Amino acid sequence: MSGLVADLRSALPDDRVVDDPAVVAGYAHDEAEWAPHGRPAAVVRARSTADVRAVVLTCLRHRTPLVPRGAGTGLSGGANALDGCVVLSTERMTAIREIDPVEQLAVVEPGVVNDHLRAACAEHGLWYPPDPASSPWSTIGGNVATNAGGLCCVKYGVTRDYVLGMQVVTGEGEVVRLGRRTAKGVAGYDLTGLMVGSEGTLGIVTEVTVRLRPARPPERTVVGHFASTVDAGRAVGLVSAAGVVPSAFELVDRRCLEAVDAWKNMGLAVDAEVLLLGRSDARDDGEALLLQECFEKAGATYAAASTDAAEAEALFAARRLAYPAMERLGPVLTEDVCVPRAAVPEMLARVGRAAEQHDTVIANIAHVGDGNLHPLIITPAGDDDARVRAQRAFAQIIDGALELGGTVSGEHGIGLLKREGLARELSPAVLTMHRAVKQALDPAGILNPGKAF
Ligand SMILES: Cc1cc2nc3c(=O)[nH]c(=O)nc-3n(C[C@H](O)[C@H](O)[C@H](O)COP(=O)(O)OP(=O)(O)OC[C@H]3O[C@@H](n4cnc5c(N)ncnc54)[C@H](O)[C@@H]3O)c2cc1C
């Protein structure tokens, strides 16, 4: 047993440390198939803040990298292991400590699965809005560390908008409380906001206080069929120009629908290249009708407010399952660029050109109402030439998004896959500011080194 593993074992209760290579291998990477990863020396399944602190102090003594991990559903390699590192898993920190209907907040441990929190809130007539498509699996800690977005974020905002405070173990092993429980508060720098989206590079989140909203009325779904992604992109522009803010606004193309249908046999056969799925949670039908009108004006071959709730739910389920369904066809390189809404048609056209120019297959899903596109670049397993072409298409899409005034990552984070993109997006002075913050909070550089920048 290495000195590191022996020290972890003596610092922690019996069942926390695992170094069996077969188990450890399952914690070596997230869902970003293309990002490189190493082999961890050990995995610690922490149960408390005290456990997390003990791991940080041990890693500090050994100058060993420490990689925090929630459910490992990340799509940028953020939770990927480095050789000889310790992976700190929060999967057993699953307590929902408090749901306060008066203050409309919840206090949770980081390993709570997003859907579990949402279900617990619903029992109190409350709602936790951030809903990444990975909500059945991903954790609140991972959502906070990536500032996860999701389907209803187009109207209700992203994870950052719901994090009031948190407990964090810093890179020096200090346990600190950041933020507040009150509805308002401006005391000091917004260090809570800084931690949100920091991808495990500045501290390990061991408790989160989130803001809740009252539960909503049931939503109506409006479906639009389009002959091309560009027509669908035009519809997005029209919806935005009409001042309509749907409660979800998603795009899914024929390739994804077919892949989901082949996998789950959901009877989704649709005679269109692209589907737009809009939702309205307004109390009357007006907003849903406006959405339908915008789809029709943009040239939809079919547009209707769904009267069949089961069918509408099946289409949204297909949207959520699109990524794992495409993964069954071969390694998927996932894009996550976000562009101004008005630039969506042009960006979709550029994605199409990148596919043609680099002879790659690109399927499209998108949180299209936010301008957040997820072109999925699929390659046949074991085809090295195809991988090279896919990487060129990936780089070209990033260039396109930056040219259109967009950003390299709308929600998945930088991790390993977007490091070059981030360096292109941020100026050298801003990157220097990032390094100064990292140095202040993690002076030994043990927290998730090599990720993000
Ligand atoms: C099918 C599918 C659909 C998805 N849909 C969406 C979507 O709609 N929107 C979206 O935003 N993302 C989406 N994702 C990506 C992913 O689910 C999110 O990034 C999610 O927030 C990751 O949560 P996780 O618990 O799996 O974290 P992990 O993947 O384990 O970790 C993610 C990052 O957070 C860090 N981290 C984890 N826990 C902590 C902690 N306690 N303290 C500090 N750092 C920590 C890790 O080091 C890593 O950098 C999707 C992924 C899949 C597979």
The ligand as an ORCA input file, in Angstrom:
! r2SCAN-3c Opt
* xyz 0 1
  C     -27.306     12.832    -20.885
  C     -26.667     14.083    -20.368
  C     -27.373     15.265    -20.448
  C     -26.804     16.450    -19.941
  N     -27.532     17.607    -20.006
  C     -27.026     18.733    -19.461
  C     -27.805     19.938    -19.472
  O     -28.926     19.983    -19.963
  N     -27.249     21.044    -18.900
  C     -26.009     21.019    -18.339
  O     -25.562     22.044    -17.823
  N     -25.259     19.903    -18.347
  C     -25.729     18.765    -18.874
  N     -24.980     17.624    -18.871
  C     -23.624     17.653    -18.288
  C     -23.553     17.271    -16.804
  O     -24.640     16.460    -16.417
  C     -23.489     18.506    -15.917
  O     -22.264     19.172    -16.152
  C     -23.643     18.222    -14.424
  O     -23.730     19.448    -13.723
  C     -22.496     17.400    -13.828
  O     -22.901     16.916    -12.564
  P     -22.174     15.639    -11.923
  O     -22.735     15.425    -10.569
  O     -22.242     14.480    -12.831
  O     -20.686     16.173    -11.801
  P     -19.319     15.532    -12.291
  O     -19.364     15.212    -13.744
  O     -18.929     14.434    -11.374
  O     -18.328     16.768    -12.055
  C     -18.455     17.942    -12.829
  C     -17.423     18.970    -12.368
  O     -17.755     19.405    -11.063
  C     -16.680     19.169    -10.138
  N     -17.345     18.801     -8.879
  C     -18.260     17.820     -8.678
  N     -18.686     17.836     -7.399
  C     -18.021     18.851     -6.777
  C     -18.029     19.380     -5.457
  N     -18.799     18.865     -4.493
  N     -17.218     20.426     -5.184
  C     -16.433     20.967     -6.127
  N     -16.376     20.511     -7.385
  C     -17.174     19.474     -7.709
  C     -15.848     18.078    -10.791
  O     -14.515     18.125    -10.381
  C     -16.003     18.431    -12.264
  O     -15.117     19.457    -12.610
  C     -25.499     16.437    -19.378
  C     -24.794     15.226    -19.327
  C     -25.358     14.069    -19.809
  C     -24.579     12.790    -19.726
*
